[in-house]
Amino acid sequence: MAPVRNSRVLFNSVPQGASHERTGYPVPGETLVTDHSQTIDLDNVSLDGGKVLAKVLAISVDPYLRGRMRAASKKSYSDAFKLGDPISNFAVVKVLRSDNPSYKPGQHLYGFADFAEYIVISEPSHWRVLPENSNVPWSVYVGVAGMPGKTAVYGWKEVAQAKKGETVYVSTAAGPVGSMVVQIAKAEGLKVIASAGQESKLDFLRQIGADVVFNYKTTDLATVLEEHGPIDIYWDHVGNKTLSTVLDHMNTFGRVVIIGAIASYNGQPDPIYNLATALWKRLTLRGFIVSDYEKKYADEFYATIPEKIAKGEFKYTETIVRSLDDAPQLVTDVQKGNNTGKAVIILADD
Ligand SMILES: NC(=O)c1ccc[n+]([C@@H]2O[C@H](COP(=O)([O-])OP(=O)(O)OC[C@H]3O[C@@H](n4cnc5c(N)ncnc54)[C@H](OP(=O)(O)O)[C@@H]3O)[C@@H](O)[C@H]2O)c1
């Protein structure tokens, strides 16, 4: 077969900071560009040394990608994208050819891929072989059955220290992480307060059992927490002023699980003026990064969570695009809240 097109999404420029004239949001077609110039010879590309050729089926678009679109000189917990190179993230791929006896054509793998139509995997042992016939769509393995779901499950076990009857507040609750936390907390008998920024997201939060649901853009957070608090666990996806407001409504010995800070991903962080509250109330504030707990919890996660998803015990929503041409826009939409549920690029169903 003649070589075929292998489109990719490239990191083209660092978004401007909030102190500049423009906002710090990624600009589709400028920050990220979709490139169609490359081809790949699927029959003959070299796989020497145990490599695997795979077709990319689904790629995750996550909020943290914004942090990787930075100048390489700035250090962080995840590597900066390299200007001119493809961006990368968690993906599900299907093996087409293999020079490695452990991987067979037709298998589906979960791991870290370039935003591209086809990839050559140099170290397939870093990828997880997914079960066939699990009744979980492949896209969901980058969502609630993938890194975001793991964030909820591992973080809840490791940090939340939840007890039946307690009250948890989940911000950005309708996304893949938040909605899993809402459902886990309800299953364990907690009272759940959940917020999101769109009416359709609030409907979903009601469907999955949240007790108190509100739009943080139109409803005053302090008033809600005054009425329905105090809060034993704050599952924080937002940071900034939301965090300081919640600190004022925490219960004594409460836990603040710091998972994300999306309110400052594209702009300046706010000062937290009332941190001394942590002293008066004997609070625990703990930052959490999912990858730290992969070894500890992954096998248990895959043995239990996909099955519960397949049975409908965990519900989810997705925002899907079907072309890499639409990927730069989706990356920006996630930062601006224009996605509903897990943002995913599906390039092929199988
Ligand atoms: N620590 C870890 O290991 C880890 C792993 C995965 C994810 N995370 C973090 O967890 C959070 C949720 O991730 P997810 O994958 O479930 O994402 P998601 O729901 O797809 O996150 C994007 C959502 O964030 C909300 N948002 C955007 N700007 C906001 C603002 N200024 N204030 C409040 N909400 C805002 C929007 O929803 P609304 O319409 O509700 O505003 C948007 O749809 C993110 O902060 C992410 O970075 C952390």
The ligand as a MOL file (V3000), in Angstrom:
LIG
                    3D

  0  0  0     0  0            999 V3000
M  V30 BEGIN CTAB
M  V30 COUNTS 48 52 0 0 0
M  V30 BEGIN ATOM
M  V30 1 N -4.1030 16.3810 40.0630 0
M  V30 2 C -4.2970 15.4860 39.0940 0
M  V30 3 O -3.6350 14.4510 39.0240 0
M  V30 4 C -5.3700 15.7750 38.0800 0
M  V30 5 C -5.7390 14.8130 37.1300 0
M  V30 6 C -6.8060 15.0980 36.2550 0
M  V30 7 C -7.4420 16.3380 36.3230 0
M  V30 8 N -7.0080 17.2520 37.2280 0 CHG=1
M  V30 9 C -7.6880 18.5570 37.3700 0
M  V30 10 O -9.0220 18.2870 37.7400 0
M  V30 11 C -9.8780 19.2970 37.2290 0
M  V30 12 C -11.0320 18.6710 36.4670 0
M  V30 13 O -10.5320 17.9350 35.3760 0
M  V30 14 P -11.5040 17.1930 34.3520 0
M  V30 15 O -10.6690 16.3850 33.4680 0
M  V30 16 O -12.6480 16.6010 35.0900 0 CHG=-1
M  V30 17 O -11.9490 18.4100 33.4810 0
M  V30 18 P -13.1600 19.0890 32.7870 0
M  V30 19 O -14.4080 19.0520 33.5290 0
M  V30 20 O -13.1240 18.7470 31.3790 0
M  V30 21 O -12.5160 20.5470 33.0630 0
M  V30 22 C -12.7600 21.6270 32.3710 0
M  V30 23 C -13.8800 22.3680 33.1000 0
M  V30 24 O -13.3380 23.2870 34.0510 0
M  V30 25 C -14.3200 24.2580 34.3160 0
M  V30 26 N -13.7120 25.5800 34.4200 0
M  V30 27 C -13.0170 26.2450 33.5050 0
M  V30 28 N -12.6510 27.4510 33.9830 0
M  V30 29 C -13.1410 27.5390 35.2210 0
M  V30 30 C -13.0970 28.5440 36.2070 0
M  V30 31 N -12.4700 29.7100 35.9890 0
M  V30 32 N -13.7080 28.3100 37.3800 0
M  V30 33 C -14.3500 27.1300 37.5960 0
M  V30 34 N -14.4010 26.1190 36.6850 0
M  V30 35 C -13.8030 26.3530 35.5110 0
M  V30 36 C -15.3030 24.2100 33.1610 0
M  V30 37 O -16.4970 23.6430 33.6480 0
M  V30 38 P -17.6610 24.5970 34.2300 0
M  V30 39 O -18.6390 24.7840 33.1320 0
M  V30 40 O -18.2020 23.8150 35.3560 0
M  V30 41 O -17.0090 25.8700 34.6060 0
M  V30 42 C -14.6660 23.2520 32.1810 0
M  V30 43 O -15.6260 22.5470 31.4220 0
M  V30 44 C -8.9940 20.2280 36.4080 0
M  V30 45 O -8.6100 21.3140 37.2300 0
M  V30 46 C -7.7950 19.3570 36.0970 0
M  V30 47 O -6.6370 20.1230 35.8470 0
M  V30 48 C -5.9980 16.9980 38.1040 0
M  V30 END ATOM
M  V30 BEGIN BOND
M  V30 1 1 1 2
M  V30 2 2 2 3
M  V30 3 1 2 4
M  V30 4 1 4 5
M  V30 5 2 4 48
M  V30 6 2 5 6
M  V30 7 1 6 7
M  V30 8 2 7 8
M  V30 9 1 8 9
M  V30 10 1 8 48
M  V30 11 1 9 10
M  V30 12 1 9 46
M  V30 13 1 10 11
M  V30 14 1 11 12
M  V30 15 1 11 44
M  V30 16 1 12 13
M  V30 17 1 13 14
M  V30 18 2 14 15
M  V30 19 1 14 16
M  V30 20 1 14 17
M  V30 21 1 17 18
M  V30 22 2 18 19
M  V30 23 1 18 20
M  V30 24 1 18 21
M  V30 25 1 21 22
M  V30 26 1 22 23
M  V30 27 1 23 24
M  V30 28 1 23 42
M  V30 29 1 24 25
M  V30 30 1 25 26
M  V30 31 1 25 36
M  V30 32 1 26 27
M  V30 33 1 26 35
M  V30 34 2 27 28
M  V30 35 1 28 29
M  V30 36 1 29 30
M  V30 37 2 29 35
M  V30 38 1 30 31
M  V30 39 2 30 32
M  V30 40 1 32 33
M  V30 41 2 33 34
M  V30 42 1 34 35
M  V30 43 1 36 37
M  V30 44 1 36 42
M  V30 45 1 37 38
M  V30 46 2 38 39
M  V30 47 1 38 40
M  V30 48 1 38 41
M  V30 49 1 42 43
M  V30 50 1 44 45
M  V30 51 1 44 46
M  V30 52 1 46 47
M  V30 END BOND
M  V30 END CTAB
M  END
